[in-house]
Amino acid sequence: MKRHKMVNLCPTTFELASKIPNFSKWVRQAILETDERNTFRQRYQMWCPKHPELLMFRKTVPTWEPYCDIEDEKGRCCNTELEGKWVQQ
């Protein structure tokens, strides 16, 4: 059984919230993300094929094309496109 909890929003956050489909579900998921007991957390993991030690995690798939910024001994950037997949953390 779901219980009601009122949320007060300023005009800016009200505008943002009105653009989120199923705002109540979004709030529930955001609250569960903060729960240390939550053992099912999914993140988007990205890594460089040339530098497996480089791991980055995001809550969503990036909308930009991420590239490796590790420099070699001559100061040249790797600039390899990162690979990624959803993983449980």
CORBELLIN-V846733 format. One line per field, one symbol per residue. phi: phi as a letter, one per 40 degrees, with the letter a starting at -180 (. if undefined). psi: psi as a letter, one per 30 degrees, with the letter a starting at -180 (. if undefined). Layout:
BEGIN
phi: ???
psi: ???
END
This chain:
BEGIN
phi: .cbcacbcbcdccccccccccfdccccdcccccccccccbbbbccbacccbcccbbbbcbcccbccbcbcccccgccdfcccbaacbcb
psi: kklkkkkkkleefeeeeffjkieeeeeeeeefffjffjfikkljkklkffiffjkkklflkkfljklkgkkafggkkegkkklllklk.
END
